[in-house]
């Protein structure tokens, strides 16, 4: 099967209620649904642009990538963290509409070239009290992306999935906050660390797709916040 078919199959399982979530961290992403704000993110996969994968390991198709952005370091919420394009769902909008609108506003992509494959289960982002719907997309007709507003994003980039899956690029991010230690699966790519909500979601997604390969979860990477 192709990467697109794998993603489409996952979306169909989610829609039918037969999907499984092997990563217990997905189950831990909860908020009070009655009090939380709704949000959506676009998990957009497609054919790699002219930036090659660094990893030479045949862990995924060499031309497969996913769109990410680094949030501006001056933001009051999740500054400097790597995220999927996305944001709040406006009144009257669907999660799909919101994810595509936010992706256009944040990265300048043409949503007309995005094939929406489906949505996954809602996941809670407790720190900012959001209930987030991941929208799976396939970039049927890729268009250039860029930082549209530097007050919101520091960079927008397409990262090869092969680099994300490479065990050499996988660590367990650790954060010390309020006397407690939190850890999450993380990826060191493109000069940044993909951790927290985005790292958890990507790691769980790769597990469900059957794309993950064994990696050393005892290799810790402290995060300063």
TABELFEN-V468648 format. One record per residue. N is the residue number from 1. RES is the residue in three letters. SS is DSSP state (H for helix, E for strand, C for the rest). OMEGA is omega in whole degrees, 0 to 359 (NA if undefined). Layout:
N RES SS OMEGA
N RES SS OMEGA
This chain:
1 UNK C 177
2 UNK C 178
3 UNK H 179
4 UNK H 180
5 UNK H 176
6 UNK H 180
7 UNK H 179
8 UNK H 178
9 UNK H 178
10 UNK H 179
11 UNK H 179
12 UNK H 177
13 UNK H 178
14 UNK H 181
15 UNK H 182
16 UNK H 180
17 UNK C 181
18 UNK C 182
19 UNK C 175
20 UNK C 180
21 UNK C 184
22 UNK C 180
23 UNK C 182
24 UNK H 179
25 UNK H 175
26 UNK H 181
27 UNK H 181
28 UNK H 180
29 UNK C 184
30 UNK C 172
31 UNK C 175
32 UNK C 185
33 UNK C 181
34 UNK C 183
35 UNK C 185
36 UNK C 172
37 UNK E 180
38 UNK E 177
39 UNK E 178
40 UNK E 176
41 UNK E 178
42 UNK E 175
43 UNK E 192
44 UNK E 178
45 UNK E 179
46 UNK E 182
47 UNK E 186
48 UNK C 175
49 UNK C 185
50 UNK C 175
51 UNK C 186
52 UNK C 173
53 UNK C 176
54 UNK C 181
55 UNK C 175
56 UNK C 182
57 UNK C 184
58 UNK C 184
59 UNK C 180
60 UNK C 176
61 UNK C 186
62 UNK C 185
63 UNK C 182
64 UNK E 178
65 UNK E 177
66 UNK E 184
67 UNK E 178
68 UNK E 174
69 UNK E 174
70 UNK E 181
71 UNK E 180
72 UNK C 182
73 UNK C 180
74 UNK C 182
75 UNK C 179
76 UNK C 182
77 UNK C 178
78 UNK C 182
79 UNK C 175
80 UNK C 181
81 UNK C 176
82 UNK E 185
83 UNK E 167
84 UNK C 172
85 UNK E 179
86 UNK E 180
87 UNK E 185
88 UNK E 173
89 UNK C 180
90 UNK C 177
91 UNK C 179
92 UNK C 180
93 UNK C 168
94 UNK C 177
95 UNK H 179
96 UNK H 179
97 UNK H 182
98 UNK H 181
99 UNK H 180
100 UNK H 179
101 UNK H 181
102 UNK H 179
103 UNK H 176
104 UNK H 183
105 UNK H 185
106 UNK H 187
107 UNK H 180
108 UNK C 180
109 UNK C 175
110 UNK C 183
111 UNK H 178
112 UNK H 179
113 UNK H 183
114 UNK E 173
115 UNK E 178
116 UNK E 182
117 UNK E 180
118 UNK E 179
119 UNK E 176
120 UNK E 182
121 UNK E 177
122 UNK E 182
123 UNK E 182
124 UNK E 174
125 UNK E 192
126 UNK H 185
127 UNK H 179
128 UNK H 176
129 UNK C 175
130 UNK E 168
131 UNK E 193
132 UNK E 174
133 UNK E 174
134 UNK E 178
135 UNK E 180
136 UNK E 180
137 UNK E 175
138 UNK E 185
139 UNK E 182
140 UNK C 179
141 UNK C 183
142 UNK C 176
143 UNK C 181
144 UNK C 176
145 UNK C 183
146 UNK C 170
147 UNK C 180
148 UNK C 182
149 UNK C 182
150 UNK C 173
151 UNK C 182
152 UNK C 186
153 UNK E 176
154 UNK E 177
155 UNK E 174
156 UNK E 184
157 UNK E 175
158 UNK E 185
159 UNK E 178
160 UNK E 178
161 UNK H 178
162 UNK H 179
163 UNK H 178
164 UNK H 183
165 UNK H 183
166 UNK C 180
167 UNK H 179
168 UNK H 182
169 UNK H 183
170 UNK E 180
171 UNK E 171
172 UNK E 180
173 UNK E 179
174 UNK E 181
175 UNK E 176
176 UNK E 183
177 UNK E 177
178 UNK C 177
179 UNK C 180
180 UNK E 178
181 UNK E 178
182 UNK E 177
183 UNK E 179
184 UNK E 175
185 UNK E 184
186 UNK E 182
187 UNK E 177
188 UNK E 183
189 UNK E 172
190 UNK C 180
191 UNK C 179
192 UNK E 175
193 UNK E 177
194 UNK E 186
195 UNK C 177
196 UNK H 183
197 UNK H 183
198 UNK H 178
199 UNK H 179
200 UNK H 183
201 UNK H 179
202 UNK H 181
203 UNK H 179
204 UNK H 178
205 UNK H 180
206 UNK H 178
207 UNK H 183
208 UNK H 178
209 UNK H 184
210 UNK C 181
211 UNK C 186
212 UNK C 172
213 UNK C 182
214 UNK C 177
215 UNK C 186
216 UNK C 181
217 UNK C 176
218 UNK C 179
219 UNK C 189
220 UNK E 179
221 UNK E 181
222 UNK E 177
223 UNK C 177
224 UNK C 179
225 UNK C NA
